[in-house]
């Protein structure tokens, strides 16, 4: 049974709240974007870790996350906190350790300290898992904050948009660093460890600044005053099972996983495509820019489209547009153009695909909030942090899905099998087509899932809003959930 007494001040957010909340994801993506952009290629090219081992490292980290993430969720849900600091206090507590762990991940222990291959692998496992634990510890309460900043559907939609814009801005940090960390040695692109660690350190410091500003500028309006009643045995299991019985939550978690897998695959694999196929590694940043640049346009009219058509609907058709864009690019013959022109054609269609992706990129957190509202209305229980812990785990599982696809692709062509490995023309062409077909397939799959399986249509979300407000205002009796 939920033992919360809810004091409700449900709405009234201002521009300060929106900017403050957005800054939380700016800081988050400054460090998480480093993992998206550099970690895979840093492991293979600087630490000399084989793609198969990289894939195993990612899988091991997710096995641990399956234990760690729900524990974090219950810690955050049950921890004592002063009114108005239930979630945001964790930003102050963990932002500096998270920044420090992100720097540790990118220390070139092989080049600088002559670590053996086994020692490099051990270092990679430990530093990556520690980073993941700290990232979860900040991301779960940060994601949960939107549910207590406001209960108004329109204001939550605005927070989701601002969060996604913050994510985009934070993602530009690693992109800028990417322009600066590549050297050309005998005509080959080589990652410079010293330049990389300097860039990582700068972004890590900025992430702490953003976390502090988020804490100071965001207000938690909905305050849950917890009683000292002892939680019944098996409470965590009950909450998790109830979440897994909530169809909307399970489906949007799967979509969140697939969407992050598609994003991370493109960001990570395109580093290799631009290095091997186009022979312009620093230009890989532009392919990532193309993923996020349309967000700056779509954000201005996404609210009107949501009001008219609904979140589920515009996100689904946006994903279909992305799949079609990549599909057209896949049938363009590469031999009809030289590599320079083909690179710009690739970037142009990546921009179109990014336009389609912008809707779900902006709305994914609002969709998650809708599903958590669905859970709340069904169970009458406030377990937002636990719900976000599972949602966060599923998104991190998407990171592993991307890592598996990337590394299997590299293993097939023999990338990194020896220090003098040289790709053939067939290897390079295979990489190019995989960078197109795989995100096209993932986008089509997400369209089908959202359109035909996700139950929260525009009408149903409107009904949930009325039911939720009735519960929060005390018009309905909060019942025990068995």
N, C-alpha and C positions, 0 to 999 in steps of 0.2 A: 504493500500500500504506500502511495506517496504521502509523505508527512509534511508537505509544503503548505504554508499559508502564504497566499500570493497577494502582495500589495502592488496594485497595478497603476502605472502611469504609462499607458501603452503607446503613445505616439508623440509627435512634436519634434522630430529630429530636424536639425538645421544643417547648413553647409559645413559647419565645423565637424559635426558627427560624421558626415560622409567623407570628408577629406581625411579625418583621423582614422576612420576605419579602413579607407583605401591604403593609407600609409602602412598599415599592418601587413598587407600583402605585398607592398613594395619591398619592405624589409625581408619578408619571407622568400620572395622570388630572387632577390639579390643573391641569396645563398643557394636556394634550391635550383635556380637557373644554372649555377656552376656545375651541379651534378648533371643536369640535362645536357649541357653544352660540352663539358670537358672531361668528365670522369672516365667515361668509356675509353676515349682515345688516349687519355693520360695513363690509364692502366696498361693498354696494349703498347703504346709507343714509348713511354718513358720508364715505366716499371717493368716492362717486358713480360707482362702476364698474358698468357695465351687466351684467346677468346673463349674457349671452353671453360677455363678456370674463372674468367670474369662472369660468365653466365652462372656458374655454380655459386659464386660469391653472392650474386643478386638473389638467387633462390634461397640460400641459407639465411640471408637477411630478412626475407619475407616470412620464412618459417618462424623466426624469432618475433617478427612484428605481429604474427597471429596471436602470440601470447602477450606481447608488450602493449599493443595498442588498446585492447579492451581494458587492461589494467589501468592505463593512463586515464581512460574515459571514466572509470569508476572513481579513481582518485580525485579527478577534477569535479565530478558530480557530488562527491561526499565530503570534500575538504571544507573546513571552516573558513569563512571569509567575511570581512566587513561588508555591510550593505553597499552595493554598487561596485564591488571589486571581486565578484565571484569568479569571473573568467579573466578579466584583463590583468589581474595581478601576476598571472603566470608569464606575461610578456616581459615584465621587469625581472622576474626571478630567473628566467631561462635564456633570455636573448643573448647575454654575453657568453655563457657556456656554448650556445649554439654557434656563435660567430667564431669562437676559438676552435671548435671541432671542425668547422668548414675549412679553416686554414690547415689544420693537421692533415686533412685528407689529401692535400695537394703538395705535400713535401716530397721532393724527389729523393727518396731514401736510397734508391739504387745509384743514381748519378752523383749525389752529394756525399753519401756515407757508405757506399759500396756494399749495400745489403745484398745477401744472396737471394736467389729467386724465391726460396721457401720463406725467407724473412719478409720479402716484399709482399708476398701473398698474405702472410699473417698480419702484417701492418695494414694492408688494404681491408681485410675482414674486420679487424678491431675498429679502425678509424671510421669506416663506413657505417657499421652497426651503431657506434656511439652517436654519430651524426644523426642517424635515423631516429634513435630514441629521443634525442633532444628536439629534433624537428617535430616529432609527434607531440611532445610535451608542450610546445608552443602553438602548433597548428590546431589541435583539438579545441582548446579554450578560445583561440581566436575565431575559429569557425562558429563556435557556440555563441559568441557575443552577439551575433546578428539577431538571435532569438530573444535577447533581453534588452537590446537597444530599442526595439520597437516591435509591436505585434501587428501593425498595420501592413496589409499586403502591398500597397503601392510603395510604402517607405522601405519595406524589405526588398522589393524589386530594385529600388534605387540603390540600396546598399550592395546588392549583388552586382549591379552594373559598376559601381564605384570600386568594389573589390576587384572585379575583373580588369578594370582600367589600371588599378594599382599593380595587379599582377603583370600586366603588359609593360608598364613603366619599369618595374623591377627587373623584368626579363631583358630589357635593353642593356642593363649593366653588363652581364656576361657577353652580350653581342658586341659591345664596344671593346671589351677586353680582347675578344677574339681577333679584332683587327690588328692588335699590337703584339701578339705572342708567337707569331710564325716567322721563322727565318727561312731563307732560301739557301740551301747548301747543295752545290753541284746540280742545280735545277730541280731539287726535291724539296717539298715543304717539310720543315722540321719544327716541332713544338719546342719553344724556349722555356725551360722550367723556371728560370729566375724572373723573367717577365711575367709568367703566369702567377707565381706566388705573390708578387707585388700587387697584381690586379686583384687576386683573391682577397688579400689583406685589406685593401681599400674598400671592396664591396662588403666585407664582413663588418668593418667599422660602421659603414653607412647603414647596415641592417640594424645595428643596435640603436642608432639614432632614430630610425623609423619606428622601431618598437616603442621607444620612450614617448615619441610624439603621439603614437596611436593610443597609448595608455592615458596621456594627458587630455587628448581631444575627444575621446569617445566616452559617452555616458551610458551606463547600464540602467535603464529606466524601470524595467520589470524586476522586482526584487523578491526572491524566494527565501523566506525565513524558515530555515529548517529547525525542526524540533530535535530534541536529544533522544527520541525514541530509537531503540536499537533496531537495526535492520534485520529482518528475518533471514534465516539461513537460506542460502541459495538465491539471494536477491539478484546478484549479477547474472546468473544463469537465466533467471526468469526474464529479466530485461532483454537480454540478448535474444532469447527465443521469441519474445513478443515482437522485437524488431524484425527478426527473420520471417515472422508470420505476416508482416505488413508488406503486401505485394508492391506497393508503390516505392517503398524504401529499398527493397531488394533490387528492383528493376533499375531505379535511378543510380544505385550503387554500381551495378554492372555497367551501365552506360558511362558513368564517371570513370570507371576503370578502363573501358575501351577508348574513351576520348583521350585520357592521359597517355595511354599506350600509343595511340596514333600520333599525338603531339611529340612525345619523347622519341618515338621511332624516327620521325622526320628530322628533328633537331640533331639527334645522335648520328643517324646513318648518313645524313647529308654532309656531315663533316668528312666522312670517308669518300662519298661521291664526289665532292668538290676537290678533295685532295687527289684522288686516283683518276676519276673520269675527266673532270674539267681541268685538273692540275692548277687549281686556284683555291687553296684551302681557306684563305682569309675571306673569300667571297661567300663562304657557307653562311656567314652572318646574314647576308641579304635574303637567303631562303627562309630564315627564321623571322626576319623583319616582315616578309610577305605573309607569314602566318598571322602576325599580330597587327600590322598596320591598318587593315580594314576595320578593326575594333574602334579606332578613333572616329570613323564615319558612322558605323552602325549604332554606336552608343547614343547618338542624338535622336534617333527615331525608333529605337527598340521598344521604348516604353509605350509608344502609340500602337505599335504592332501587337504587343502583348495585350493591350487593352482591347483591341479589335478581334484578334485571332486566338490568343492564349499562348502561354510559354511552350507547352508541349508541341503545339502545332508549328510555330515558327522555327523552333529548334530542329524538328524532324525534317522539314523541307529545306532548311539550310544545309543539313548534312547530305541530303539527296543532291543538292547543287554541287557540293564539294566532290561527291563521288563521280558525278558527271564530268566535272572539270578535269579531274585526274584521268578519267576514262578517255577523254578527247586527247589529252597529252600523250597517253600511252600509244595511241594509233598514229601519231605523227612520226614519219620515218626519220631516224636520226642521221642517215646517210645523205639526206637532202640538204643538210646545212653543215657549215663548219662548226667546230666546238664553241667558238665565241658567240655566234648567233644562237646556237642551240641553248646555250646557258641562259640567254635572256628570254628565250621562249619558255624554258623551264621555269624561270622566275615569274614570268607573266601569268602562267597557269597556276603557279603556286599562290599568287596573289588572288586569283579568282577563287581558288579553293579556300584560302584564308577568309574571304568574304563570306562564304557559306558557313564556315566554322565559327564565325564571330558571334552568331546568335547563341549557340550553346555555350561558347566560352563566356559570354556575358551572363547567361542565365543559369548555369549549372548549380550555383549556390542557392539561387532562389528555388530551383527545382528540388534541391535537397531539403530546403526549409519546408516546401510544400509537403514532402513525404513525411517529415518529422511532425508537422501539424497533423497529418493523417494518423500517425501513431499516437499523438497526444489525445486527439479526439476519440480514438478507439479505446485507449487504455486509461485516460485521465491521469497520466503519470508524466512528470517532468524528468526526462532522462536525456537531455539534449547532448551533453558531452559524451555519453556512451554511444549515442547514435552517430555523432561526428567521429568517434574513434573507429567505428566500423566503416563509415564512409571513407575516412582517411586511409584506413588499411586497404580498402578496395582500390583506391587511387594509387597507393604505393604498389599494389599488386599489378596495376597497369604498367608501372615503371618496370617491373620484372618481366611482364609480357613483352614489352618493347625490347628489353635487354636480351631475352631469349631469341626473339626474331632477328635482332641485329647480329648477335654472335653466331647463331646458326648460319646466317647469310655469309658472315666472314669466314667461318669454318669451311663452308662449301667451296669457296674460291681459294682457300689456303692462306688467307691474310695472316701475317705474323708467324707463319710456320717456321721461318728461319730469318735471320737478320738480313740476308741478301735476297729475300723474296721480291720478285718483280712481277706485277700483274700483267697478264696478257690482255689483248684487246677484247677478247671474249669475257674475261673477268670484269673489266671495266664496264662493258655494255650490260652485263648481268646486273651489276650494282645499280646502274642507272634505271633500268626497268623495275627492279625491286623497289626502288625509292618512290615509284609512282603507283604501282599496282597494289602494294600492301596498304597504304593509307586509303586508296580508293575502296578496297574491299572492307576495311574497318568502318569507313564512313557509311557505306551501304548497309552494313550489318546494324549500325546504330540507328539509322533511319527506320529500318524494319522493326527493331525492338521498341523504339519510342512510339512509332505510329500505331502499331498493332497490339502491343502488350502493356504499355504504361497506362494506368487507369485514370490519372489525374488530368482530365480534360479541362478546358476553360470553365465550363459549367460546374464541374466537381470542385475545382479550386475555390470558386465563389461560394459554394455551399460550405466548404471547410472554414472559410473565413468567418462566416456567420456563427458556425458551431463553436469555433475556437474563442471568439470574442465573448460568447455567452458563458463559456466555462471560466474564462479569466475574470469576468465581472461577477461571478458567483451566482448567476441565474440558474445554473444546474448544479446539482449535488455531486461532489467528487466522490466516487465510489471506489471501493477496494477492488484492485485487480488481482485476480487469482491466477 
